Amino acid sequence: MKKLLFFLFFFLISESYGKEGKNLSGRVLLDNSPVGKGEVIAREIDKNEIFKTETDENGYYNITLKEGVYSVEAQKRIGNILYIGFSGKNPILLKEDTYAGIKLLPPSKMTRKKLSDSKTEIVLKILYNGKPVSSARAYLYLKEKDMKGMPFFYSEPTDKSGIIKIRNIIEGSYYIVVRKKKDHKPLGPISEGDLIGFFSQNPLNIKDGYRYTIEINMFQKIQDEITSPLDIQNVKKITGIALSESGEPVSGVYAFLYTKKEMGHERPISISRKTGDDGKFELLAPFTGKFYLGVRQFYGGTPVQGELYGLYDKTHDHHINVFDNITGIIIRVKKILR
């Protein structure tokens, strides 16, 4: 009987842990300024359940959701225009607390014209900051959940006018995503600095014998802003430089701030942008106290062989006490060899 009660108790505890909510948080921007009182909508794709919340005066939002696959967007009506933004992470598999920043853009414009024959044509004009984007591609997906995977179809690059023409697509419903990658490869994940855009009326329902002319605005993928402080007055800035063993600036690495010393296994509290040729980095501590500081080439998971990696070395356990802004940090990095 005791054994049965123990297993029943263990089962109930396990069930409750499995149903715990995960925090989806982020910041909504319009023209690089925070949006006050905008609406954030998280839609669970499989069940088509809708969850909504508002941003605060600094553009931050937080919503607790069950594990699942979500499409996340934000909206803000200004005058007669309903600005719409989508997370560049869409669709988001929410299995842990996740940060998803969103940039609001003018909605996609679309017109439809009947053609004299039964052929179908999609004409896409791709814009970034109001200007045509060359060398971008359009990707058509049959299912929303597949938008990070292999597309049903992808186009040739846009011309100098930012235009793509797609002809003779089979009648049906399609989710449209546009991307411009710095490596110019048609497939593969997007990286920091790449451009991405979503048709704001997804999915597009295509009928034979029509031309669909669509304008889509793009935004730039930037380093996720992990730090989302609730009290902006307590945010402290840490600046420094990543150097090689020979003292040369190291580009292409990130600085990380952790609350626990098991760095690489824990989720960082703050991540810098990727260093440039000068090796300089900047971190924001969302509150004062004790942190652990490191620099590495990649983020997520345990550091791997060949990765550039370094730790703050002024304390034995690599911790740094942050009670004010800190400058002049130097971290030496080297390749991990095993």
N, C-alpha and C positions, 0 to 999 in steps of 0.2 A: 504493500500500500504506500509506504514511504517512497519507494522507488518510483511508483506511478505518479505520485504527487510531484516528485522532483522533476521528472521528465515533462509533466504538464506545465510546471512553472517555467522550465527552460524553454519550452515551445512558445509559451505566451510572451516571454521576454524577447525571444528571437523574432517573433512576429512584430512586436512593437518596434524593435530596432529597424526592421525592414521597411516599416511604414513611416519612419521619421521623415520629415520634410527636408528638402535641400534649399538653400538660399540662392536665388538668382538675383544678382545685383549688378549695378552699372551706373553709367551716367549718360544722359541724352544731351547732345549738342546741336546747335543750329548756327552755322557760320562761325564755328569754333567757340561759341559762347554757350554757357549752360542754359537750358530751357527750364523755366519755372512753371510748374503746374501743367506739364505735358502728361499724356496718357501712355502707359506701357501695357501692351497686350501680349500675353503668353498663351499660345494655343497648343494644346496637347494634340499632336497630329493623329495618333492612332484612334483616340476617342473623340476628337474634335471638341474638346472641352476648352472653354475660354476663361482665362483668369486676367484680371485687370488691376492696375495700381497707378498712382500718380507720382510724378517726380516732385522732389522738394524744391525750394527756391534756388538751390545750387545745381539742379538737374539730376540729382542722385535718386535712385529708386531701389527698392528691395522687395522681393516677393518670395514667399515660401511655397514650394511646390513638391509634389510627389515625384519620385523617379519616373522618367519617361523621355519621350522625344518631343521637343517643342520648337515651334516657330515663334520668334520674338520680334515684335515691331513696336514702334513708338509713333504717336501722332500728336500734332499741335495745329490748331486752326489759328491763322493769323490773317485777319481781314477775310477775304474771300477764298484764300488758298489753304487747303488742308495739307500741311507738310507731313511726309511719311518717311520713316526710316526703318531699316531692317538690320538686325545684327549680322555682321559678316561671318559669324559662326553658324548661322542657320544651315540645316536643322541642328539643334543642340541636343545631344544625348546627356540628359541631366542625371548624373550618378553621384555628383559631389557638389559642394558649393562652387558656384561658377560666376565669373564676372563677364558681362556682355555689354560693352559700350555701343551706343547707337548714334549715328549722325543723321539728322533730319534733312530731307531733300525735297525739292518740288516733286509732285506726283508725276508718274509717267503719262505722257499724252498719247492718245491713240485715235486714229480715224480709220474707218472701214469703207471701202469703195467696191461696188459691184463691177466685175470684169465682163468682157464680152464673150469669154469662153469659160470653160470649167476649171481652168488652171488656178492655182493658189500662189500668192506671193506675200512674203513678210519683208517689209523694209524697215530696218532698225537704224535710228540715228542715235549715236552714243556720245554723251557729253560728260565733261568733268569741269567743275567750276564754270559752267556755261560755255565751254569751248569744245569743239569736236575732238574726239579721241581716235587717233589712228592706231592700227595694229592691235585692236581689241577683238575678241571673238565672242560670239553668242553660243550658248549651250542650251539645248532643249531637253527637258526631262519629262518622263511620263508620270512619275510619282514625286511628290514633294520630299519624301524621305531619302530619295536618291540624289539630291542636289549636290552632295559631296562625292558622289561616285561616278561611274561611267555614264556619260550622257547618251540619250537616244540619238542625238545629232549634235555636231558642233560645226560652226561656220568657218569660212576663210576669214582672215583679218580684215578689219575695217580699212577703208581708204583714207586719204587725207581729210576728207570731209566728215569722217566719223560714221560712214554709212556702210551697212551690210544689206545685201539682198539675198533672201532665201526663197527659192522657188520650188514648187511642186511638193510641198510637205503634205503628207496624208492628213485628211480631215480628222480632227480629234482635239484633245485637251492637252496643253503643254505648259510646263513651268519654265520660264525663261530667266536665265542668269547670264550676265555679261562679265567678262574678266579681261584684264590686260596684265600679263605677267612680264616681269623684267627679263626672265630667261627666255621668253618668246616660245616656250614649249606649250603645245596646245593642251596637254593633260598634266595632272599633278597638282598638289596643294598650292594655294597661294601663300606668298611670303610677305613679310613686312615691306611696305612700299608699293606692292602691287595694287591695282585698281579692281574694284568689284561693284556690281550693280544688280538690282533685282527689278523686274517688271512689277510695278506696285499693284497691278490688278491680277497677278497670278492666281489661277492658271488662265492662259489665253485659249479660248474655245474657237477653233478654226473651222470654217465651213468652205467647201469647195466653191471656186468661182469668185473669190474676194481677194482684194489687196488690203493688207493690214499695215498701216504706217504708224510706227511706234517710236517715241522718244524716251530714252532711259538715261537717268543721271547716275554717275558712278561716284564712289568715295574711295579714299585710300585706306588700305589696311595698315594700322599702326600697332605698335606694341601695346598689348592689353594693359590698361591702367588698373593694376591689382589694388592699389591703394585707393580706398574710397572713404576718407575720413568723415565721421559724423560731426566732429568738432574741428572745423578748419583752423581755429586759433592754435591748436596744439600740434599742427603738422610741422615737422622739422626737416630740413634739407641736409642731405649728406652728399658732398661732391668729392670726387677723387679721380684717379687715373690708373688704368691697368697697364702694367709694364711687363715686358718679357724678362727672362733671366739676365739678358745682356743690357737691360735698361731702355729698350725701345718701346714706344707706345704700341699697344695691341688693339687692332680694330676687330669688329665683328663679335664682341663678347658682351655679355650682360652682367650687371651687378645685381645681387640678390640680398634681401633682408629677411631673416627668419626670426621667429620668436622662440624656436627650439634649436638646440645644437645639432640635431640629427639632420643637418643640411643635405639636400638631395633626396631625402625620403619624405620630407614634410612640404606642405604647400607654403610658398613664400608669402610674406605680408606685403612685399613691394618688389617690383622689378624695374630696372632702368630701361631706357631705350638702348638699342645696340650701339656700341661705341663706334666712333668714326676713326679717321686716320690719326687723330690726336690722342686716342685712347681714353678720353675723358668720359665720366659717367656721372649721373645725378639720380639720387634716390630720395623718395619722400617717406619719412617715418610717420604713420598716421597717429601716433601717440608717443609720449616720452617713455623711456625705460631702457631695459636691457634687450639687445638684439644680437644676432649672429650674422656676420657679413662675409660674403664670398663673391667670386666672379667665375663665370663659366661660359662656355661657348654655346651650349644648348640649355633648354629648360624642360623640366619634367622628368622624373625618374632618377635613377642612380647614374652618376657620371660614367661615361663609357671610355674604352681605350681609344687613345688618340685625341680626346677632347681637351681643349685648353681649359685649365682649372686653376684657381688660386683662392686663398683664404686670408682674411685679415690676420696679421701676425703680431700685433702689439700686445695681445693677451694670450695666455696659454691655451684657452679653449675657443679663441677666435671671436669672443664677444666684444661688443662695443656699447658703451653707455651713452644714450642719446637724451640729453636734456636741453640742448640748444642746437642751432645749426652748426654743422661740422664741415670743415674744408680741408683740403690737402691730404686726403687719404691716398695711400699708395698700396696697391696690391700687385704682387708678382704672380704671374701665371706661367704655367708650363704644361706640356702635353702629359696626359696620364699614360703611363707605361705599365703593362702588367705582364 
